[in-house]
Amino acid sequence: MRRSLSAWTLLLTVLALSADRVTSQPKADPPAPAPKLYIVTPAGAKAGSTVEVVVSGSDLDAVEALYFSHPAIRSEKVEAPTIPIDPKSKGKTGSSKAM
């Protein structure tokens, strides 16, 4: 009886340690982060007018549309132009170099 109990203990230990390596399905990729809007400008407009709205936030790369609480408000995606920038800083100890 003692030998049989040790064999079962050993078997259960091996199964428990190898359980994370043996799976029936491959592990799924984590879900993409939800987009977050930080700034929407302008914050309002005159009724019936057309305005260009600038939206900034995080994880906006895959956004396809904007939705509004009022059905009469519609949006259309316009690609922003790529503008080359050369940020520099200037302080008491001198200027930074271009990136």
Backbone as numpy.savetxt, mean C-alpha at the origin, in Angstrom:
# Nx Ny Nz CAx CAy CAz Cx Cy Cz
4.55 -50.94 27.54 3.72 -49.75 27.54 4.59 -48.49 27.54
5.67 -48.52 28.27 6.57 -47.36 28.36 7.19 -47.07 26.99
7.61 -48.10 26.28 8.23 -47.94 24.97 7.22 -47.39 23.96
5.98 -47.85 24.03 4.94 -47.40 23.13 4.63 -45.91 23.36
4.61 -45.47 24.61 4.36 -44.07 24.93 5.49 -43.19 24.42
6.74 -43.64 24.53 7.89 -42.87 24.03 7.83 -42.75 22.52
7.42 -43.81 21.83 7.32 -43.77 20.37 6.27 -42.77 19.95
5.13 -42.75 20.62 4.08 -41.79 20.29 4.54 -40.36 20.58
5.23 -40.16 21.68 5.74 -38.83 22.02 6.72 -38.35 20.96
7.61 -39.23 20.52 8.57 -38.89 19.48 7.85 -38.57 18.17
6.88 -39.37 17.79 6.14 -39.16 16.56 5.39 -37.83 16.60
4.71 -37.52 17.69 3.98 -36.26 17.82 4.93 -35.06 17.80
6.10 -35.20 18.40 7.09 -34.12 18.40 7.58 -33.85 16.98
7.88 -34.89 16.23 8.34 -34.73 14.85 7.25 -34.10 14.00
6.02 -34.54 14.16 4.92 -33.96 13.39 4.70 -32.50 13.74
4.80 -32.15 15.00 4.60 -30.77 15.42 5.69 -29.86 14.88
6.93 -30.33 14.88 8.03 -29.52 14.40 8.03 -29.36 12.88
7.50 -30.33 12.17 7.50 -30.25 10.71 6.18 -29.73 10.14
5.24 -29.38 10.98 3.92 -28.95 10.51 3.99 -27.68 9.67
4.92 -26.76 10.00 4.99 -25.53 9.23 5.62 -25.75 7.86
6.33 -26.84 7.65 6.97 -27.13 6.37 6.06 -27.90 5.43
5.09 -28.58 5.98 4.17 -29.39 5.17 2.83 -28.67 5.12
2.49 -28.13 3.97 1.21 -27.47 3.82 0.55 -27.97 2.55
-0.75 -27.92 2.52 -1.47 -28.41 1.35 -1.55 -27.35 0.26
-1.39 -26.06 0.63 -1.46 -24.99 -0.34 -0.28 -24.05 -0.13
0.20 -23.44 -1.22 1.29 -22.48 -1.05 0.79 -21.25 -0.28
1.70 -20.62 0.44 1.31 -19.44 1.20 1.00 -18.30 0.24
-0.07 -17.59 0.52 -0.50 -16.49 -0.34 0.33 -15.25 -0.04
0.48 -14.40 -1.04 1.16 -13.13 -0.83 0.31 -12.27 0.08
0.95 -11.40 0.86 0.14 -10.51 1.71 -0.68 -9.57 0.83
-1.83 -9.13 1.32 -2.67 -8.25 0.52 -1.98 -6.90 0.29
-2.30 -6.27 -0.81 -1.74 -4.95 -1.11 -2.27 -3.94 -0.09
-1.45 -2.97 0.28 -1.93 -1.98 1.24 -3.06 -1.14 0.65
-3.97 -0.73 1.48 -5.11 0.09 1.03 -4.62 1.50 0.73
-5.10 2.11 -0.35 -4.71 3.49 -0.64 -5.23 4.44 0.42
-4.46 5.50 0.70 -4.84 6.49 1.70 -4.73 7.87 1.07
-5.78 8.67 1.19 -5.77 10.05 0.72 -5.36 10.96 1.87
-4.33 11.78 1.63 -3.88 12.73 2.65 -4.36 14.15 2.33
-4.24 14.55 1.06 -4.62 15.90 0.66 -5.44 15.83 -0.62
-6.57 16.53 -0.64 -7.39 16.68 -1.83 -7.62 18.18 -1.98
-7.11 18.77 -3.08 -7.28 20.20 -3.28 -7.82 20.47 -4.67
-8.69 21.40 -4.85 -9.32 22.25 -3.83 -10.33 21.44 -3.01
-10.63 21.95 -1.84 -11.54 21.23 -0.95 -13.00 21.37 -1.37
-13.30 22.31 -2.27 -14.68 22.51 -2.71 -14.69 23.24 -4.04
-15.86 23.35 -4.63 -16.02 24.05 -5.90 -17.47 24.50 -6.04
-17.69 25.44 -6.96 -19.03 25.94 -7.22 -19.86 24.85 -7.90
-21.10 24.71 -7.53 -21.97 23.69 -8.12 -22.06 23.87 -9.63
-21.94 22.79 -10.36 -22.03 22.80 -11.81 -20.74 23.12 -12.52
-19.68 23.45 -11.78 -18.41 23.79 -12.42 -17.53 22.57 -12.58
-16.53 22.70 -13.43 -15.53 21.65 -13.62 -14.22 22.14 -13.02
-13.62 21.32 -12.19 -12.35 21.70 -11.57 -11.35 20.56 -11.69
-10.09 20.92 -11.70 -9.03 19.92 -11.65 -8.66 19.74 -10.19
-8.70 18.52 -9.73 -8.42 18.20 -8.33 -7.09 17.47 -8.26
-6.27 17.88 -7.33 -4.99 17.22 -7.09 -5.13 16.37 -5.83
-4.78 15.11 -5.95 -4.90 14.16 -4.85 -3.50 13.67 -4.49
-3.18 13.67 -3.21 -1.91 13.09 -2.78 -2.18 12.16 -1.61
-1.33 11.16 -1.51 -1.49 10.17 -0.45 -0.47 9.07 -0.60
-0.77 7.93 -0.05 0.15 6.80 -0.15 -0.56 5.61 -0.78
0.23 4.77 -1.42 -0.26 3.55 -2.08 -1.34 3.86 -3.12
-1.10 4.90 -3.93 -2.06 5.33 -4.95 -1.71 4.79 -6.34
-0.66 4.00 -6.46 -0.21 3.53 -7.78 -1.28 2.75 -8.53
-2.03 1.93 -7.85 -3.00 1.06 -8.53 -4.43 1.61 -8.50
-4.61 2.85 -8.05 -5.95 3.43 -7.99 -6.47 3.65 -9.40
-7.68 3.20 -9.66 -8.29 3.34 -10.98 -9.39 4.38 -11.03
-9.99 4.70 -9.88 -11.10 5.65 -9.88 -11.27 6.25 -8.49
-11.91 7.41 -8.46 -12.31 8.03 -7.20 -13.83 7.96 -7.11
-14.32 7.72 -5.92 -15.76 7.63 -5.70 -16.18 8.71 -4.72
-17.35 9.27 -4.95 -17.85 10.37 -4.12 -19.18 10.00 -3.49
-19.52 10.70 -2.43 -20.78 10.40 -1.73 -22.00 10.91 -2.48
-21.83 11.85 -3.40 -22.95 12.38 -4.18 -22.87 11.82 -5.60
-23.97 11.27 -6.13 -23.91 10.63 -7.45 -23.65 11.59 -8.61
-23.87 12.89 -8.43 -23.66 13.84 -9.52 -22.18 14.23 -9.68
-21.36 13.89 -8.71 -19.93 14.21 -8.80 -19.22 13.06 -9.49
-18.49 13.39 -10.55 -17.78 12.37 -11.32 -16.30 12.72 -11.38
-15.50 11.71 -11.66 -14.06 11.94 -11.80 -13.54 11.28 -13.06
-12.42 11.78 -13.51 -11.75 11.24 -14.68 -10.25 11.27 -14.37
-9.61 10.14 -14.56 -8.19 10.06 -14.24 -7.36 10.71 -15.35
-6.46 11.59 -14.93 -5.55 12.26 -15.85 -4.14 11.99 -15.34
-3.29 11.52 -16.22 -1.91 11.24 -15.81 -1.16 12.54 -15.58
-0.47 12.62 -14.47 0.33 13.80 -14.15 1.59 13.79 -15.01
1.99 14.95 -15.49 3.22 15.00 -16.28 4.43 14.72 -15.40
5.42 14.10 -15.98 6.66 13.84 -15.25 7.53 15.07 -15.35
7.82 15.65 -14.22 8.63 16.86 -14.17 9.95 16.53 -13.49
11.07 16.69 -14.20 12.35 16.42 -13.55 12.62 17.47 -12.49
13.03 17.03 -11.34 13.33 17.96 -10.25 14.77 17.77 -9.81
15.34 18.82 -9.30 16.72 18.79 -8.82 16.75 19.46 -7.45
16.30 18.74 -6.42 16.22 19.37 -5.10 17.59 19.64 -4.50
17.73 20.81 -3.92 18.96 21.21 -3.24 18.56 21.94 -1.96
19.49 22.01 -1.06 19.23 22.78 0.16 20.39 23.73 0.39
20.11 24.80 1.10 21.14 25.79 1.39 21.03 26.15 2.85
22.14 26.15 3.53 22.16 26.47 4.94 23.39 27.27 5.31
23.62 27.41 6.60 24.76 28.19 7.09 26.10 27.57 6.69
26.10 26.24 6.55 27.37 25.57 6.23 27.56 25.36 4.73
26.64 25.85 3.91 26.81 25.73 2.46 25.60 25.10 1.80
25.76 24.76 0.53 24.68 24.18 -0.27 24.91 22.69 -0.47
23.80 21.97 -0.66 23.91 20.53 -0.94 24.21 20.34 -2.42
24.64 19.16 -2.77 24.91 18.82 -4.15 23.65 18.24 -4.77
23.59 18.28 -6.09 22.45 17.70 -6.80 22.41 16.21 -6.57
21.21 15.65 -6.60 21.06 14.22 -6.39 21.32 13.45 -7.65
